[in-house]
Amino acid sequence: MKNLMMKLHNEEDGATSTEYIILLILIACFVIAIVKVFGSTISSKFGSANTAVTTQVTF
């Protein structure tokens, strides 16, 4: 019984997965914040590039 309790006490798989989940959540929040801040600017740049390509490029 003592060995089983020591084995359960020494396992760190749960702590490691929790750390990875927290890191993933922080990365997701960072990406969402960047998209919120620069989303409209990037969208307008892609729109103007698309317009330029469709008007200037002929096949």
N, C-alpha and C positions, 0 to 999 in steps of 0.2 A: 504494500500500500504506500509505503514511504517513497519507493522508487517511482510509482505512478504520479504521486504528488510533485516530486522533484522534476519529472519530465514535463508535466503541465506548467510548472512554474518557469522552467527554462525555455519554453517555446516562445519565439519572437515573431512567428509568421503573422499573427494578427496585428502586431504593432507595425511591422513593415508595410503590410497592405494598407493600413490606416494612413501611414505617412504618404504612400503613393497616391491615395485618394485625395488627401488634402492638397498635395502638390498639383494634381490634375485639376482640382477645383480652382486653385489660384491661377493656373495657366488659362483656364477657360474664362475666368473673370477678366484677366488681362486682355485676352483676345476680344471679348465683348466690348470692353472699354475702348480699345483702339478702333474697332469698327464704328462705335457710336461717335467717336470724336472725328475720325477721318472718312467716314462712310460717304457722305455727300460729296466731298471733294474728289474722292477716288471715282465715284460714279460719274461725276461731270467730266472728269478727265477721260474716262473710257468712252463716254458718249461723244465727246468731241473727236477723239481718235477714230471712233467708228464712222462718224460722219466724214471725216477727212479721207479715210480709206475708201468708203463707198463712192465718194465723188471724184477722187483722183485716180483710182485704179480701174482700168478697163481690161477685160479679157478678150 
